Amino acid sequence: MSAFAIVMVPFLVSLLVCGLMIRLGPKDAPDGGRKTQAVPVPSSGGIGIVMGVSAGMAVLALLGVPVAELLFSPPLAGIAAFMGFAALVGWLDDAKGLPAMAKLLILLGASWAAVQLGLVTETLWIGDQGIGLPWLAAAGLAALWIFVMANAVNFMDGANGIAMGTALIILCALAMMLAPVVLYSPDQKAAAVLVWLLLAAAAAIGGFLFWNLRGLLFAGDAGALSVGGLIGGASLMFAMTGPVFVPLTLCLPILIDVFMTLAWRARRGQPLMQAHRDHAYQLLLRSGWSHDRVARLWWVMTVFCAGGVFAGPFAVATGAYSAGGLPVDALVFVVLLVAGMAIWTYQRFTLGRALEAQ
């Protein structure tokens, strides 16, 4: 019953708050370019998600878990602080509008601050081999990862269900993978709370998707940045005891489209800071695919990546076995990365060229 409440309460709170935000929140107006909706759509669904997650943590506290103490102590403090700050920055951007470069610099600073609260591991695990890093390099990589995931989820938030639905699957997969890691974590209570935090966030996203999949509400930057930051922070906590390629593999459907699109635009001399419709999912939308169909494709790809992780490196908790001398976690990542890049490139030179010709 307690586990059911920790999941159901965030869902219901998010569902209700999101319904309220449809009436009260700021609206995202069409611009004839990247924003293709026919009429202004409320863009404050992220507030409902954050409120749902908070409600889930409150339920956990009522059950006797020292949630407040753990969330204000390293390493969970870094995740909680970044989520809250990113939601605030995103809300300001949704409501008032912030200069793109200023927002990026603020989030980069917030990412660096977050890792100072314990989200740094000086050993990267690949299979059963640990690679030691100087603290400054480890902290820089950790901050960069949080920054990248927050913005990557935000970049993908351009079709109903695609970013938040994909994030929901990643959060559930991370929770399942972190559950046994709790047994080996140096701080078992913090790891256990993180698992419940991920499940609460997934449930809260479910409440948001009830409205979003109907085209009635967007997550906005408040939702995308905070959820992306949560994925980044949870990935870092997993990497403290597990193979670093596991969370990287889970996020491939987001990362491939984001980085391949940025590389494509940079190669063509197009501004990277300018809103555009060049992502792979946007090409599908421009060709006539519905939002639901595009979202389902990304969900399937994410489930496929999660399946590859579960069938490969996570089949053995330590990830210690290898294939042909290559650790299985690295092998799965490389195979899926190459396959994803090949599919992206094929689409760009077929559908992309056809759309350009039109």
VOMI-361573 format. One record per residue (C-alpha): residue number from 1; x, y negated, z. Coordinates in nm, 4 decimals. Example, Ala and Ser with C-alpha at 12.3 -4.5 7.8 and 13.67 -1.06 7.14 Angstrom:
// residues 2
rec pos=1	px=1.2300	py=0.4500	pz=0.7800
rec pos=2	px=1.3670	py=0.1060	pz=0.7140
This chain:
// residues 358
rec pos=1	px=0.0000	py=0.0000	pz=0.0000
rec pos=2	px=0.2823	py=-0.2428	pz=0.0845
rec pos=3	px=0.4552	py=-0.1821	pz=-0.2493
rec pos=4	px=0.1249	py=-0.2336	pz=-0.4289
rec pos=5	px=0.0732	py=-0.5665	pz=-0.2488
rec pos=6	px=0.4234	py=-0.6919	pz=-0.3368
rec pos=7	px=0.3410	py=-0.6384	pz=-0.7038
rec pos=8	px=-0.0306	py=-0.7211	pz=-0.7105
rec pos=9	px=-0.0122	py=-1.0475	pz=-0.5162
rec pos=10	px=0.2396	py=-1.2095	pz=-0.7573
rec pos=11	px=0.0258	py=-1.1011	pz=-1.0515
rec pos=12	px=-0.2924	py=-1.2516	pz=-0.9078
rec pos=13	px=-0.1279	py=-1.5724	pz=-0.7848
rec pos=14	px=0.0386	py=-1.6258	pz=-1.1229
rec pos=15	px=-0.2864	py=-1.5481	pz=-1.3013
rec pos=16	px=-0.4790	py=-1.8060	pz=-1.0969
rec pos=17	px=-0.2118	py=-2.0782	pz=-1.0992
rec pos=18	px=-0.1605	py=-2.0379	pz=-1.4721
rec pos=19	px=-0.5346	py=-2.0739	pz=-1.5228
rec pos=20	px=-0.5196	py=-2.3947	pz=-1.3226
rec pos=21	px=-0.2196	py=-2.5197	pz=-1.5219
rec pos=22	px=-0.4154	py=-2.4799	pz=-1.8440
rec pos=23	px=-0.6373	py=-2.7605	pz=-1.7162
rec pos=24	px=-0.3830	py=-2.9733	pz=-1.5299
rec pos=25	px=-0.0417	py=-2.9156	pz=-1.6842
rec pos=26	px=0.1449	py=-3.1096	pz=-1.9541
rec pos=27	px=0.0733	py=-3.0143	pz=-2.3130
rec pos=28	px=0.3115	py=-2.9184	pz=-2.5918
rec pos=29	px=0.2008	py=-3.0965	pz=-2.9101
rec pos=30	px=0.2622	py=-2.9594	pz=-3.2613
rec pos=31	px=0.5365	py=-3.1353	pz=-3.4549
rec pos=32	px=0.4961	py=-2.9870	pz=-3.8018
rec pos=33	px=0.8324	py=-2.8102	pz=-3.7624
rec pos=34	px=0.9401	py=-2.5659	pz=-3.4939
rec pos=35	px=0.6162	py=-2.6075	pz=-3.2986
rec pos=36	px=0.3613	py=-2.4428	pz=-3.5217
rec pos=37	px=0.0527	py=-2.4404	pz=-3.2980
rec pos=38	px=-0.2493	py=-2.6143	pz=-3.4511
rec pos=39	px=-0.3390	py=-2.8129	pz=-3.1376
rec pos=40	px=-0.1571	py=-2.9197	pz=-2.8171
rec pos=41	px=-0.1119	py=-2.6246	pz=-2.5783
rec pos=42	px=-0.0458	py=-2.6487	pz=-2.2011
rec pos=43	px=0.3192	py=-2.5661	pz=-2.1325
rec pos=44	px=0.3417	py=-2.5198	pz=-1.7574
rec pos=45	px=0.3016	py=-2.1435	pz=-1.7248
rec pos=46	px=0.6416	py=-2.1296	pz=-1.5597
rec pos=47	px=0.4920	py=-2.2906	pz=-1.2511
rec pos=48	px=0.2522	py=-1.9985	pz=-1.2200
rec pos=49	px=0.5400	py=-1.7511	pz=-1.2570
rec pos=50	px=0.7487	py=-1.9236	pz=-0.9887
rec pos=51	px=0.4493	py=-1.9452	pz=-0.7545
rec pos=52	px=0.3764	py=-1.5773	pz=-0.8121
rec pos=53	px=0.7340	py=-1.4791	pz=-0.7301
rec pos=54	px=0.7219	py=-1.6933	pz=-0.4154
rec pos=55	px=0.3988	py=-1.5228	pz=-0.3094
rec pos=56	px=0.5595	py=-1.1830	pz=-0.3593
rec pos=57	px=0.8500	py=-1.2786	pz=-0.1365
rec pos=58	px=0.6043	py=-1.4089	pz=0.1245
rec pos=59	px=0.4305	py=-1.0702	pz=0.1293
rec pos=60	px=0.7679	py=-0.9004	pz=0.1744
rec pos=61	px=0.8414	py=-1.1322	pz=0.4681
rec pos=62	px=0.5054	py=-1.0496	pz=0.6273
rec pos=63	px=0.6032	py=-0.6824	pz=0.6096
rec pos=64	px=0.8983	py=-0.7553	pz=0.8371
rec pos=65	px=1.1816	py=-0.7964	pz=0.5854
rec pos=66	px=1.4104	py=-1.0949	pz=0.6676
rec pos=67	px=1.3522	py=-1.2469	pz=0.3234
rec pos=68	px=1.4259	py=-1.6081	pz=0.4174
rec pos=69	px=1.7532	py=-1.5125	pz=0.5825
rec pos=70	px=1.8654	py=-1.3061	pz=0.2839
rec pos=71	px=1.7566	py=-1.5560	pz=0.0177
rec pos=72	px=1.9564	py=-1.8287	pz=0.1919
rec pos=73	px=2.2652	py=-1.6093	pz=0.2237
rec pos=74	px=2.5119	py=-1.5001	pz=-0.0470
rec pos=75	px=2.4700	py=-1.3472	pz=-0.2993
rec pos=76	px=2.0915	py=-1.3827	pz=-0.3265
rec pos=77	px=2.1178	py=-1.7524	pz=-0.2435
rec pos=78	px=2.2809	py=-1.8115	pz=-0.5813
rec pos=79	px=1.9938	py=-1.6486	pz=-0.7680
rec pos=80	px=1.7219	py=-1.8179	pz=-0.5629
rec pos=81	px=1.8884	py=-2.1596	pz=-0.5864
rec pos=82	px=1.9345	py=-2.1417	pz=-0.9619
rec pos=83	px=1.5791	py=-2.0195	pz=-1.0197
rec pos=84	px=1.4303	py=-2.3031	pz=-0.8171
rec pos=85	px=1.6556	py=-2.5703	pz=-0.9659
rec pos=86	px=1.6054	py=-2.4459	pz=-1.3230
rec pos=87	px=1.2293	py=-2.4442	pz=-1.2737
rec pos=88	px=1.2457	py=-2.8060	pz=-1.1544
rec pos=89	px=1.4646	py=-2.9176	pz=-1.4460
rec pos=90	px=1.2417	py=-2.7282	pz=-1.6872
rec pos=91	px=0.9297	py=-2.8876	pz=-1.5410
rec pos=92	px=1.0791	py=-3.2335	pz=-1.5813
rec pos=93	px=1.1658	py=-3.1541	pz=-1.9403
rec pos=94	px=0.8164	py=-3.0169	pz=-2.0072
rec pos=95	px=0.6448	py=-3.3166	pz=-1.8499
rec pos=96	px=0.8753	py=-3.6079	pz=-1.9310
rec pos=97	px=1.1335	py=-3.4844	pz=-2.1776
rec pos=98	px=1.5084	py=-3.4740	pz=-2.1076
rec pos=99	px=1.7972	py=-3.5339	pz=-2.3503
rec pos=100	px=1.9138	py=-3.1939	pz=-2.4764
rec pos=101	px=2.2827	py=-3.2483	pz=-2.3955
rec pos=102	px=2.2055	py=-3.3820	pz=-2.0483
rec pos=103	px=1.9884	py=-3.0789	pz=-1.9741
rec pos=104	px=2.2610	py=-2.8399	pz=-2.0879
rec pos=105	px=2.5238	py=-3.0115	pz=-1.8727
rec pos=106	px=2.2919	py=-3.0068	pz=-1.5703
rec pos=107	px=2.2262	py=-2.6343	pz=-1.6168
rec pos=108	px=2.5961	py=-2.5624	pz=-1.6649
rec pos=109	px=2.6698	py=-2.7369	pz=-1.3362
rec pos=110	px=2.3876	py=-2.5462	pz=-1.1662
rec pos=111	px=2.5291	py=-2.2174	pz=-1.3002
rec pos=112	px=2.8710	py=-2.2967	pz=-1.1555
rec pos=113	px=2.7129	py=-2.3892	pz=-0.8219
rec pos=114	px=2.5142	py=-2.0635	pz=-0.8196
rec pos=115	px=2.8191	py=-1.8410	pz=-0.8561
rec pos=116	px=2.9823	py=-2.0158	pz=-0.5608
rec pos=117	px=2.7082	py=-1.8580	pz=-0.3491
rec pos=118	px=2.8436	py=-1.5066	pz=-0.3909
rec pos=119	px=2.7620	py=-1.4164	pz=-0.7513
rec pos=120	px=3.1229	py=-1.3408	pz=-0.8421
rec pos=121	px=3.2840	py=-1.0004	pz=-0.8849
rec pos=122	px=3.6562	py=-0.9882	pz=-0.9540
rec pos=123	px=3.6306	py=-0.6346	pz=-1.0917
rec pos=124	px=3.4501	py=-0.5545	pz=-1.4166
rec pos=125	px=3.3497	py=-0.1891	pz=-1.4408
rec pos=126	px=3.3593	py=-0.0130	pz=-1.7771
rec pos=127	px=3.2727	py=0.3490	pz=-1.7176
rec pos=128	px=3.4750	py=0.4450	pz=-1.4119
rec pos=129	px=3.7565	py=0.2027	pz=-1.4874
rec pos=130	px=3.7776	py=-0.1310	pz=-1.3086
rec pos=131	px=3.9363	py=-0.4339	pz=-1.4732
rec pos=132	px=4.0625	py=-0.6897	pz=-1.2239
rec pos=133	px=4.0194	py=-1.0599	pz=-1.2935
rec pos=134	px=4.1546	py=-1.3709	pz=-1.1211
rec pos=135	px=3.8845	py=-1.5357	pz=-0.9141
rec pos=136	px=3.8662	py=-1.8464	pz=-1.1328
rec pos=137	px=3.8234	py=-1.6414	pz=-1.4508
rec pos=138	px=3.5608	py=-1.4202	pz=-1.2845
rec pos=139	px=3.3699	py=-1.7236	pz=-1.1572
rec pos=140	px=3.3842	py=-1.8906	pz=-1.4990
rec pos=141	px=3.2506	py=-1.5800	pz=-1.6742
rec pos=142	px=2.9737	py=-1.5404	pz=-1.4152
rec pos=143	px=2.8644	py=-1.9034	pz=-1.4494
rec pos=144	px=2.8753	py=-1.8779	pz=-1.8275
rec pos=145	px=2.6583	py=-1.5651	pz=-1.8202
rec pos=146	px=2.3875	py=-1.7297	pz=-1.6076
rec pos=147	px=2.3982	py=-2.0374	pz=-1.8321
rec pos=148	px=2.3775	py=-1.8260	pz=-2.1483
rec pos=149	px=2.0862	py=-1.6122	pz=-2.0296
rec pos=150	px=1.8833	py=-1.9103	pz=-1.9072
rec pos=151	px=1.9203	py=-2.0854	pz=-2.2416
rec pos=152	px=1.8908	py=-1.7696	pz=-2.4529
rec pos=153	px=1.5498	py=-1.6863	pz=-2.3055
rec pos=154	px=1.4504	py=-2.0488	pz=-2.3620
rec pos=155	px=1.5630	py=-2.0366	pz=-2.7268
rec pos=156	px=1.3536	py=-1.7229	pz=-2.7829
rec pos=157	px=1.0429	py=-1.8786	pz=-2.6277
rec pos=158	px=0.8868	py=-1.9795	pz=-2.9575
rec pos=159	px=0.6213	py=-1.7129	pz=-3.0110
rec pos=160	px=0.3487	py=-1.5954	pz=-2.7751
rec pos=161	px=0.4703	py=-1.3020	pz=-2.5689
rec pos=162	px=0.8150	py=-1.2594	pz=-2.7209
rec pos=163	px=1.0417	py=-1.4180	pz=-2.4581
rec pos=164	px=0.8406	py=-1.3460	pz=-2.1445
rec pos=165	px=0.7287	py=-1.0007	pz=-2.2577
rec pos=166	px=1.0869	py=-0.9070	pz=-2.3391
rec pos=167	px=1.2014	py=-1.0509	pz=-2.0056
rec pos=168	px=0.9380	py=-0.8440	pz=-1.8235
rec pos=169	px=1.0810	py=-0.5245	pz=-1.9724
rec pos=170	px=1.4384	py=-0.6263	pz=-1.8875
rec pos=171	px=1.3415	py=-0.7115	pz=-1.5291
rec pos=172	px=1.1685	py=-0.3757	pz=-1.4794
rec pos=173	px=1.4665	py=-0.1887	pz=-1.6278
rec pos=174	px=1.7096	py=-0.3792	pz=-1.4044
rec pos=175	px=1.4953	py=-0.3036	pz=-1.0993
rec pos=176	px=1.4957	py=0.0679	pz=-1.1833
rec pos=177	px=1.8710	py=0.0654	pz=-1.2332
rec pos=178	px=1.9421	py=-0.1356	pz=-0.9207
rec pos=179	px=1.7290	py=0.0911	pz=-0.6996
rec pos=180	px=1.9916	py=0.3691	pz=-0.6684
rec pos=181	px=2.2727	py=0.1110	pz=-0.6645
rec pos=182	px=2.1231	py=-0.0093	pz=-0.3341
rec pos=183	px=2.2715	py=0.3036	pz=-0.1764
rec pos=184	px=2.6235	py=0.2025	pz=-0.2797
rec pos=185	px=2.5939	py=-0.1725	pz=-0.2351
rec pos=186	px=2.8033	py=-0.3379	pz=0.0357
rec pos=187	px=2.4873	py=-0.5294	pz=0.1299
rec pos=188	px=2.1993	py=-0.2843	pz=0.1013
rec pos=189	px=1.9346	py=-0.5231	pz=0.2366
rec pos=190	px=2.0185	py=-0.7925	pz=-0.0200
rec pos=191	px=2.0165	py=-0.5392	pz=-0.3031
rec pos=192	px=1.6804	py=-0.4012	pz=-0.1876
rec pos=193	px=1.5285	py=-0.7511	pz=-0.1751
rec pos=194	px=1.6618	py=-0.8152	pz=-0.5257
rec pos=195	px=1.4782	py=-0.5070	pz=-0.6526
rec pos=196	px=1.1523	py=-0.6383	pz=-0.5057
rec pos=197	px=1.2282	py=-0.9857	pz=-0.6420
rec pos=198	px=1.2650	py=-0.8435	pz=-0.9921
rec pos=199	px=0.9399	py=-0.6476	pz=-0.9623
rec pos=200	px=0.7577	py=-0.9522	pz=-0.8248
rec pos=201	px=0.8871	py=-1.1607	pz=-1.1154
rec pos=202	px=0.7762	py=-0.8957	pz=-1.3654
rec pos=203	px=0.4300	py=-0.8894	pz=-1.2077
rec pos=204	px=0.4088	py=-1.2697	pz=-1.2116
rec pos=205	px=0.5034	py=-1.2700	pz=-1.5793
rec pos=206	px=0.2211	py=-1.0224	pz=-1.6344
rec pos=207	px=-0.0236	py=-1.2745	pz=-1.4899
rec pos=208	px=0.1147	py=-1.5418	pz=-1.7208
rec pos=209	px=0.0941	py=-1.3153	pz=-2.0269
rec pos=210	px=-0.2805	py=-1.2743	pz=-1.9703
rec pos=211	px=-0.3151	py=-1.6353	pz=-2.0856
rec pos=212	px=-0.0112	py=-1.6614	pz=-2.3122
rec pos=213	px=-0.1036	py=-1.3719	pz=-2.5401
rec pos=214	px=-0.4310	py=-1.5519	pz=-2.6079
rec pos=215	px=-0.2429	py=-1.8630	pz=-2.7134
rec pos=216	px=-0.3810	py=-2.0661	pz=-2.4209
rec pos=217	px=-0.0598	py=-2.1363	pz=-2.2279
rec pos=218	px=0.3162	py=-2.1571	pz=-2.2833
rec pos=219	px=0.5800	py=-2.0785	pz=-2.0211
rec pos=220	px=0.7659	py=-2.4001	pz=-2.0994
rec pos=221	px=1.1247	py=-2.4625	pz=-1.9975
rec pos=222	px=1.0267	py=-2.4177	pz=-1.6323
rec pos=223	px=0.9417	py=-2.0545	pz=-1.6985
rec pos=224	px=1.2046	py=-1.9652	pz=-1.9577
rec pos=225	px=1.5011	py=-2.1207	pz=-1.7772
rec pos=226	px=1.4145	py=-1.9782	pz=-1.4346
rec pos=227	px=1.3377	py=-1.6275	pz=-1.5652
rec pos=228	px=1.6519	py=-1.6282	pz=-1.7789
rec pos=229	px=1.8534	py=-1.7349	pz=-1.4756
rec pos=230	px=1.7027	py=-1.4514	pz=-1.2724
rec pos=231	px=1.8051	py=-1.1994	pz=-1.5391
rec pos=232	px=2.1552	py=-1.3455	pz=-1.5412
rec pos=233	px=2.1913	py=-1.3407	pz=-1.1627
rec pos=234	px=2.0498	py=-0.9907	pz=-1.1253
rec pos=235	px=2.2863	py=-0.8694	pz=-1.3986
rec pos=236	px=2.5812	py=-1.0072	pz=-1.2032
rec pos=237	px=2.4705	py=-0.8282	pz=-0.8865
rec pos=238	px=2.4392	py=-0.5039	pz=-1.0849
rec pos=239	px=2.7880	py=-0.5574	pz=-1.2289
rec pos=240	px=2.9334	py=-0.5719	pz=-0.8763
rec pos=241	px=2.8956	py=-0.1941	pz=-0.8507
rec pos=242	px=2.7809	py=-0.0775	pz=-1.1960
rec pos=243	px=2.9052	py=-0.0861	pz=-1.5573
rec pos=244	px=2.9001	py=-0.4396	pz=-1.6969
rec pos=245	px=2.7804	py=-0.3195	pz=-2.0380
rec pos=246	px=2.4485	py=-0.1962	pz=-1.8941
rec pos=247	px=2.2829	py=-0.5399	pz=-1.8481
rec pos=248	px=2.4503	py=-0.6628	pz=-2.1684
rec pos=249	px=2.2851	py=-0.3778	pz=-2.3590
rec pos=250	px=1.9446	py=-0.4534	pz=-2.2096
rec pos=251	px=1.9664	py=-0.8143	pz=-2.3293
rec pos=252	px=2.0814	py=-0.7398	pz=-2.6857
rec pos=253	px=1.7448	py=-0.8130	pz=-2.8556
rec pos=254	px=1.7678	py=-1.1674	pz=-2.7180
rec pos=255	px=2.1428	py=-1.2207	pz=-2.7450
rec pos=256	px=2.1833	py=-1.0987	pz=-3.1033
rec pos=257	px=1.9168	py=-1.3293	pz=-3.2445
rec pos=258	px=2.0392	py=-1.6303	pz=-3.0471
rec pos=259	px=2.4107	py=-1.5998	pz=-3.1233
rec pos=260	px=2.3755	py=-1.4812	pz=-3.4822
rec pos=261	px=2.1419	py=-1.7730	pz=-3.5535
rec pos=262	px=2.3793	py=-2.0234	pz=-3.3943
rec pos=263	px=2.6698	py=-1.8778	pz=-3.5938
rec pos=264	px=2.4648	py=-1.8940	pz=-3.9137
rec pos=265	px=2.3753	py=-2.2574	pz=-3.8579
rec pos=266	px=2.7330	py=-2.3482	pz=-3.7625
rec pos=267	px=2.8627	py=-2.1814	pz=-4.0790
rec pos=268	px=2.6252	py=-2.3943	pz=-4.2858
rec pos=269	px=2.7195	py=-2.7140	pz=-4.1052
rec pos=270	px=2.3746	py=-2.7552	pz=-3.9470
rec pos=271	px=2.3452	py=-2.9234	pz=-3.6034
rec pos=272	px=2.3252	py=-2.6718	pz=-3.3202
rec pos=273	px=2.1419	py=-2.9075	pz=-3.0858
rec pos=274	px=1.8550	py=-2.9699	pz=-3.3262
rec pos=275	px=1.5258	py=-2.7785	pz=-3.3002
rec pos=276	px=1.4837	py=-2.5406	pz=-3.5930
rec pos=277	px=1.2990	py=-2.2377	pz=-3.7284
rec pos=278	px=1.5951	py=-2.0187	pz=-3.8235
rec pos=279	px=1.5706	py=-1.7447	pz=-3.5605
rec pos=280	px=1.4891	py=-1.3979	pz=-3.6908
rec pos=281	px=1.1552	py=-1.3998	pz=-3.5100
rec pos=282	px=1.0740	py=-1.7391	pz=-3.6628
rec pos=283	px=1.1428	py=-1.6053	pz=-4.0113
rec pos=284	px=0.8867	py=-1.3321	pz=-3.9476
rec pos=285	px=0.6337	py=-1.5893	pz=-3.8287
rec pos=286	px=0.6989	py=-1.8025	pz=-4.1364
rec pos=287	px=0.6441	py=-1.4976	pz=-4.3596
rec pos=288	px=0.2968	py=-1.4420	pz=-4.2150
rec pos=289	px=0.3497	py=-1.2084	pz=-3.9225
rec pos=290	px=0.1237	py=-1.2733	pz=-3.6251
rec pos=291	px=0.2656	py=-1.3708	pz=-3.2848
rec pos=292	px=0.1444	py=-1.0411	pz=-3.1380
rec pos=293	px=0.3174	py=-0.8371	pz=-3.4072
rec pos=294	px=0.6469	py=-1.0222	pz=-3.3651
rec pos=295	px=0.6304	py=-0.9878	pz=-2.9857
rec pos=296	px=0.5598	py=-0.6152	pz=-3.0094
rec pos=297	px=0.8648	py=-0.5700	pz=-3.2341
rec pos=298	px=1.0909	py=-0.7337	pz=-2.9747
rec pos=299	px=0.9313	py=-0.5313	pz=-2.6960
rec pos=300	px=1.0012	py=-0.2093	pz=-2.8867
rec pos=301	px=1.3638	py=-0.3100	pz=-2.9483
rec pos=302	px=1.4083	py=-0.3898	pz=-2.5791
rec pos=303	px=1.2554	py=-0.0580	pz=-2.4718
rec pos=304	px=1.4862	py=0.1138	pz=-2.7221
rec pos=305	px=1.7899	py=-0.0581	pz=-2.5666
rec pos=306	px=1.6711	py=0.0377	pz=-2.2185
rec pos=307	px=1.6233	py=0.3957	pz=-2.3395
rec pos=308	px=1.9777	py=0.3978	pz=-2.4747
rec pos=309	px=2.1085	py=0.2865	pz=-2.1362
rec pos=310	px=1.9039	py=0.5411	pz=-1.9419
rec pos=311	px=1.9968	py=0.8245	pz=-2.1786
rec pos=312	px=2.3624	py=0.7204	pz=-2.1834
rec pos=313	px=2.5631	py=0.5536	pz=-1.9065
rec pos=314	px=2.2861	py=0.5515	pz=-1.6483
rec pos=315	px=2.2279	py=0.9259	pz=-1.6831
rec pos=316	px=2.5295	py=0.9577	pz=-1.4535
rec pos=317	px=2.5166	py=0.7025	pz=-1.1720
rec pos=318	px=2.8879	py=0.6260	pz=-1.1859
rec pos=319	px=2.9039	py=0.6058	pz=-1.5657
rec pos=320	px=3.2295	py=0.7978	pz=-1.5293
rec pos=321	px=3.2048	py=1.0307	pz=-1.8285
rec pos=322	px=3.3167	py=0.9313	pz=-2.1766
rec pos=323	px=3.2709	py=1.0222	pz=-2.5406
rec pos=324	px=3.5885	py=1.0531	pz=-2.7437
rec pos=325	px=3.7792	py=0.8565	pz=-2.4830
rec pos=326	px=3.5333	py=0.5663	pz=-2.4951
rec pos=327	px=3.3143	py=0.5096	pz=-2.1868
rec pos=328	px=2.9519	py=0.5874	pz=-2.2697
rec pos=329	px=2.8263	py=0.2485	pz=-2.1486
rec pos=330	px=3.0632	py=0.0752	pz=-2.3924
rec pos=331	px=2.9755	py=0.3204	pz=-2.6706
rec pos=332	px=2.6002	py=0.2603	pz=-2.6354
rec pos=333	px=2.6556	py=-0.1154	pz=-2.6300
rec pos=334	px=2.8763	py=-0.1162	pz=-2.9403
rec pos=335	px=2.6443	py=0.1099	pz=-3.1407
rec pos=336	px=2.3333	py=-0.0951	pz=-3.0595
rec pos=337	px=2.5200	py=-0.4242	pz=-3.1104
rec pos=338	px=2.6422	py=-0.3232	pz=-3.4560
rec pos=339	px=2.2985	py=-0.1890	pz=-3.5509
rec pos=340	px=2.1271	py=-0.5068	pz=-3.4325
rec pos=341	px=2.3702	py=-0.7325	pz=-3.6157
rec pos=342	px=2.3262	py=-0.5293	pz=-3.9339
rec pos=343	px=1.9463	py=-0.5574	pz=-3.9139
rec pos=344	px=1.9692	py=-0.9315	pz=-3.8456
rec pos=345	px=2.2030	py=-0.9821	pz=-4.1428
rec pos=346	px=1.9832	py=-0.7752	pz=-4.3752
rec pos=347	px=1.6776	py=-0.9805	pz=-4.2803
rec pos=348	px=1.8698	py=-1.3058	pz=-4.3308
rec pos=349	px=1.9775	py=-1.2144	pz=-4.6840
rec pos=350	px=1.6369	py=-1.0801	pz=-4.7865
rec pos=351	px=1.3497	py=-1.2493	pz=-4.6067
rec pos=352	px=1.5548	py=-1.5565	pz=-4.5219
rec pos=353	px=1.6591	py=-1.6144	pz=-4.8826
rec pos=354	px=1.3038	py=-1.5557	pz=-5.0038
rec pos=355	px=1.1695	py=-1.8173	pz=-4.7609
rec pos=356	px=1.4385	py=-2.0640	pz=-4.8675
rec pos=357	px=1.3454	py=-2.0123	pz=-5.2297
rec pos=358	px=0.9852	py=-2.1019	pz=-5.1490
